[in-house]
């Protein structure tokens, strides 16, 4: 007699079904973010074809119709061999760029190397229609239409000998989320970025058709990479010259499966100092926006910090008494990097949003320092200007540290609390007694609560109707605000690295603001 009840085991034979059952394993996102990721997979595949030296492709055309929710992406490359098309669209880890040997032979940076993106948009499309034109070789085209990952139409016929390339029509499936749709502004932002990411001239033209049928046509032209700093930073925020570096090494060795392959790296680094509240910092690799950054950005920033820390210290006199820290170099620094490489060991996932390669990071760090030395040997005046900015940052930090230290050392005494005009302390100062702090808005609210409170355990602290927006301030800016400075002292648990919730002087804090001053999201 069997003493146990076994679980039922499921085996998904179809690769399409595997992706539709567990889409997050393959594209990491759901809803609109998933739709964006799949659209970019289609676009990046076309870009890889245009960049391939074996391809006749010159450009990409993109059409998005907001009414139908369908995006159409076309290139004028080689197309996919007709006998391979369905297999490529329905089989995991299939494609022409998976093999490390083949990748080395191309000697060009490409993005699609996992063989997952193509089947992902087949599986996760409400509509996925792919047409491969093979004029000049087979003089035929093949069209396959999928609905929710299932093939429903297939057509093969003659095409014009001059017609070649691949066209993909795509609408995301609701399996990704009930309200999943393509948001054109997200795709458009990536197309704008692409202008700065390739030295190879790739003609990209888009047509956006809005709900009223109005058409907007744009062409995205290749631009110098450092211009992205002007585009993405706040207007008139740049306070130094833009610095542009190019790091190159075509003799990087990579070992995979016991075999060694010769790779290359080519990376643009652009940086500038700004007075904006949030300087633009971003990274790209092989044409995609690595929004979670990683080794390429980390290596370049470390190289920048090491170089400027040393050269700035070398200019200090004894009376300066400045200790240059990396935070002084990073303050107001806007950095963008764009890596192109044939390295295989790069991305942490199929979505290709983060790089993790320790060897690459070290190479970039060392080459960044080396390139900065060479650059400023030719432009010493630019170096002098940047050193002045870093020294100014260091002096501001030193003064802020003094202010912060004074706040952290100071405790509110019985007499000190009474000197605060907007604070009514409670009479029980013992650590053990139960106490409440009411943070109120203005003197009128303070006056009303003062009449009804129990002064033994209820304290009042009044702030102005509009104090300071802490979301736009760093810790130094907050400490410069008198009201917030007093509030920190009253609460007793300090701020920043010295924050200790166990030292809070109150058991409960009640924020009693006027209803008309609450944020819209409250």
LINSUL-V736723 format. One record per pair of residues at least 6 apart in sequence whose ideal C-beta (glycine too) atoms are under 6 Angstrom apart, sorted by the first residue. I is the first residue (numbers start at 1). J is the second residue. Records with the same first field share a line. If there is no record, write none. Layout:
# LINSUL-V736723
I=J  J
This chain:
# LINSUL-V736723
12=18
15=91  92
16=90  123  149
19=26  120  123
20=123  149  175
23=124
26=116  120  350
27=34  37  120
28=351
29=37
30=176  177
31=177  180
32=183
34=176
35=172  180  182
36=186
38=121
39=71  187
41=117  121
42=73  121  168
43=73
44=111
45=112
46=60  73  75
47=287
48=110  111  112
49=55  57  75  77
50=57  202
51=108
55=77  78
57=75  76  77
58=76  203
59=203
60=75  204
61=74  205
62=73  206
63=72  207
64=71  184  208
65=209
66=210  211
67=211
69=171  181
70=169  171
71=170  182
72=169
73=168
74=167
75=165  166
76=165
77=165
79=132  133  134  164  165  166
80=88  132
82=142
85=132  142
88=94  118
89=122
92=119
93=115
94=115
95=115
97=103  110  112  113
98=115
100=256  261  344
103=342
104=261
109=286  340  341
111=286  287  288
114=350
116=350
121=128  170
122=128  146
123=149
124=173  176
125=170  173
126=171  173
127=171
128=146  170
129=145  169
130=144  168
131=141  143  167
132=142  166
133=141  159  163  164  165
134=140
135=159  160  161  162  163  164
136=161  164
139=161
140=158  159
141=159
142=156
143=155
144=154
145=152  153
148=173
172=180
174=180
184=208
191=220
193=289
195=220  223
196=223  225  228
197=284  287  338
201=222
204=220
205=219
206=218
207=215  217
208=216
209=215
225=268  270  338
226=242  244  270
228=336
229=242  270  272  334
232=280
233=274  276  280  334
234=276
237=274  275  276
238=272  274
239=273  275
240=272  273
241=382
242=272
243=271
244=270
245=269  371
246=268
247=267  367  371
248=266
249=265
250=264
252=263  265
253=260
254=261  263  343
256=344
263=342  343
264=342
265=341
266=340
267=339
268=338
269=300  337
270=336
271=335
272=334
273=332  389
274=332  334
277=472
279=332  334
280=334
281=335
282=336
283=290  293  296  297  337
284=338
285=339  355
286=340
288=352
290=353  355
291=353
292=353  354
294=354  355  356
295=355  357  360  361
296=337  339  355  364
297=337
298=361
299=361  364  365
300=337  364  368
302=365
303=365  368  369
305=326  329
306=369
307=369  372
308=329  390
309=324
312=324  387  390
313=324
315=387
316=322
322=394
324=394
328=390  393  394  397
329=390
331=393
345=357
346=355  357
348=354  356
376=383
400=476
403=479
404=479
407=479
408=494  498
412=489  490
417=423  425
420=486
422=462
423=461
424=460
425=459
426=435  455  457  458  459
427=455  456
428=456  457
434=457  507
435=457  506  507
436=458  508
437=459  506  509
438=449  460  510  512
439=461  511
440=446  449  462  512
441=465  513  514
442=465
446=460  462
449=460
463=483
467=483
468=481
470=478
475=496
478=484
479=485
488=495
491=504
492=503  505
493=500  501  503  504
